[in-house]
């Protein structure tokens, strides 16, 4: 009885599969094939997320430390911007292969290159954010008896959150894009579904993997905005 | 005997040898490397990037000036560069190659799309930043709208516009590295066809691409300073 009801369904699945394979053989854009083979994108997508989050995370940690170090040494801001500016300018693909003799192929090389790229954007935004804190707010904090350290963590950094998040958003969106090149460093990611060897003419793969990268960029952007919303409750108070 | 941790220095010295002296290809037969081929690929790299930046400027600057002058299309001008950043350059190039085919024209078009958003956004922002009182004064002196754009808004927006061109140029030069995937032999070919040029050629390609990107950045940073009217030096 089951066989009788299932047979037409199975036949349909069969036809659909065959037509989607046919479509692929003719190298057309085949949405059906993407749906049928979605699992092949899971691993590259996870690699892509890891590359992006780790690179932006380390980039943030380094940029944050640099920003705090240069707070009392304003003369150092220029040189740090200059140096990170060079790292930002270097094309990631070149950096992958400049690092190759030193760190070899793989995730480490890709993460170093992507991290180097994010430093300038994040550092600049932290410095701008701290500079934008109104003097009145700092004076009020000091008047309440806050030490320098308390002032930094309880007044200045919270008020700088919007500028810092703006930097992280630019950095994460750009890094998702650059991480598609990580495949050339042997680190996988969605780029491996765009480039096969030196062939980039697989129409369906380009749309599926490229589309996933764009969706990932937007998803990370939304998460960062949500983080900003949670960290800045005072901005949500409606004026009476 | 060189210390093992410094062995990579040998790799770099071999890469420089590849840049200056020809050698037989890994695949045999033809000669590769040497200054002649390096210059040939560098020229192709510059030609491709220059064409893309030129076309992008011709399109984005007038549009940005028009939108900025009228104050219309703010959402488009601002959000375009955010959306543009989210599109991976590799996916953009691959999309053009897969759907339109390989070749110089198609790669140029893909790079134009990559270059437009920063130039458009910066032109728009540069024009909107102009003090409204300056424009009032100009209008009061009898300047027509076109004159206001050409003689007031454009010069005052130039530093911002060149900031946009600089961002785009660095981006385009970096992305032109993957143009060999689309049949245009830029410096990236040394990197992407390691089976022909060998590991030395690949490292040489990485060095050359990095040098070219830094040169482009320095040239545009200088241009940006030169076009800044006295008194409104914009720090970037």
Interface residues (C-beta under 8 A of the other chain):
Chain A: X27 X85 X86 X89 X90 X91 X92 X93 X94 X95 X96 X97 X98 X100 X101 X102 X170 X173 X174 X176 X177 X178 X180 X181 X184 X190 X191 X194 X195 X198 X200 X201 X202 X203 X206 X207 X209 X210 X213 X214 X217 X218 X221
Chain B: X7 X8 X11 X12 X82 X85 X86 X87 X88 X89 X90 X91 X92 X93 X94 X95 X97 X98 X99 X170 X173 X174 X175 X177 X178 X180 X181 X182 X188 X191 X192 X193 X202 X203 X205 X206 X207 X209 X210 X213 X214 X217
